[in-house]
Amino acid sequence: MSKEMKKCPFCGGQAIFRTKGNSKSVDSVGFCFEIECGNCGARLPQNYTVEFGLADDGGITPLHDERKAAVSDWNRRVLS
């Protein structure tokens, strides 16, 4: 990820991705996650998903990726 998450607006702690669950099928593997403060536990009110599949050439292909949206949502709620 190239976009950096801002510090927690409540305590100044570091924001982290926290896995809430995972899924897999014949064609893909995925994770349900949230972003929360590693210090005080403040978090966004919604969960996000990321899902990957195996490409024909053997590479890993993102099929559905909400990581950038989650970081943008976290950064938007931070007080300047």
C-alpha positions in Angstrom: 0.0 0.0 0.0 1.4 3.3 -1.0 -1.1 5.6 0.9 -0.1 6.1 4.6 -2.7 6.0 7.3 -2.9 9.0 9.6 -2.6 8.7 13.4 -5.7 8.0 15.5 -7.7 11.2 16.0 -8.4 10.3 19.6 -5.1 9.2 21.0 -2.5 9.6 18.3 -1.9 5.9 18.0 -0.9 3.9 14.9 -3.8 2.6 12.8 -3.6 -1.0 11.8 -5.5 -3.5 9.5 -7.3 -6.0 11.6 -8.5 -9.3 10.0 -12.1 -10.1 11.0 -12.5 -13.3 9.0 -11.4 -15.0 5.8 -13.0 -17.0 3.0 -11.8 -19.3 0.3 -13.4 -20.9 -2.7 -12.0 -22.9 -5.7 -11.2 -19.7 -7.5 -10.2 -17.2 -4.8 -9.2 -16.4 -1.2 -10.3 -13.4 0.7 -10.2 -11.5 3.9 -12.8 -9.3 5.8 -11.0 -6.6 7.7 -11.4 -3.3 9.6 -9.0 -0.5 10.4 -8.5 0.3 14.1 -6.1 2.1 16.4 -3.6 -0.3 17.8 -3.5 1.8 21.0 -7.0 2.8 22.0 -9.1 0.4 19.8 -11.0 3.2 18.0 -12.2 1.8 14.6 -14.2 2.5 11.6 -17.8 1.5 11.8 -17.7 -0.8 8.8 -15.8 -3.8 7.5 -14.0 -4.1 4.2 -12.9 -6.9 2.0 -10.0 -8.0 -0.2 -10.1 -11.0 -2.5 -7.4 -12.5 -4.7 -7.3 -15.2 -7.3 -4.6 -17.1 -9.3 -4.1 -15.8 -12.8 -3.5 -18.0 -15.8 0.2 -17.3 -15.7 0.4 -18.2 -12.0 0.5 -14.6 -10.7 -1.8 -13.3 -7.9 -4.6 -11.2 -9.2 -6.7 -8.8 -7.0 -10.4 -9.5 -7.7 -11.9 -7.2 -5.2 -9.8 -4.8 -3.1 -11.2 -2.2 -0.6 -7.9 -1.5 1.1 -7.5 2.0 -0.5 -11.1 2.9 0.3 -10.6 1.8 3.9 -7.5 3.9 4.2 -9.2 6.9 2.6 -12.2 6.5 5.0 -9.8 6.4 8.0 -7.8 9.4 6.9 -11.0 11.4 6.3 -12.2 11.1 9.9 -8.8 12.2 11.3 -8.9 15.7 12.7 -6.4 18.1 11.2 
